[in-house]
Amino acid sequence: MERYSLINEKNKREIVLLIGSGCKWKKCTFCDYHTDFNKNQDICFDINKKVLGKVTGIYNTLEVINSGSFVDLDKNTLDYIEKVCLENKINKLHFECHWLHKDDILKTKDYFKSKGITLKTKLGIETFDYYYRESFLRKGIEEKEVKNIAKYYDEVCLLQGLSGQSVEFMLKDIAIGLENFERVCVNIMVENKTYIKPDPRTIQNFIEQIYPIYKHNNRVDILLNNTDFGVGGEKDDK
Ligand code: SF4
């Protein structure tokens, strides 16, 4: 599995896919990547240290993802991320975090700020349509008010390419995302081990009617395939 990559367009950054103790929610109906975890902290740190060793600071920005939330990373890994940032003049760090752990976000932002690092947090909200999100995707985000979510998060991920998503539905989600957050990442559903399937008609509509509008928008990342950032794929390191 590839765990380090360089994103050379839009929000230029290095990205690492680290491994933690595992997502504490694990109930999203479309997700099979929460299986990338290890309860042994030493094994996690060993893998993470090697991956973080590839970071050069070329763009002064690092995104850390870990198939869960940053709170699932062990203390040694978190300390090592800080060390790598300071040594490589990285002043902007991106973490992902499930809504369950939102109360850990502000104090973590303050901590990194005291080190001269701006922490940006990303939420996989998938859609702002509460009922679609909670009854079909089972995301575990009980908050309906976007403003209350934006207090904690700077960026959101949307999941598109599913049945029941009209062009208007998808455009509305992107518009709400851009209105309330700094950046939006649209993930197009791909086949995985869950029973949720990508809907070819919805994906075709996205590619024909939505992709051309946003493909050059610097605030929008679009992953037509979930390995488009250069990380992920088949597991082979543990
Ligand atoms: S919160 Fe993220 S990692 Fe956890 S089950 Fe949902 S999509 Fe998967």
Residues whose N, C-alpha, C, O or C-beta is under 5 A from the ligand:
A	BS01	SF4	C23 W25 K26 K27 C28 C31 H34 S67 G68 H98
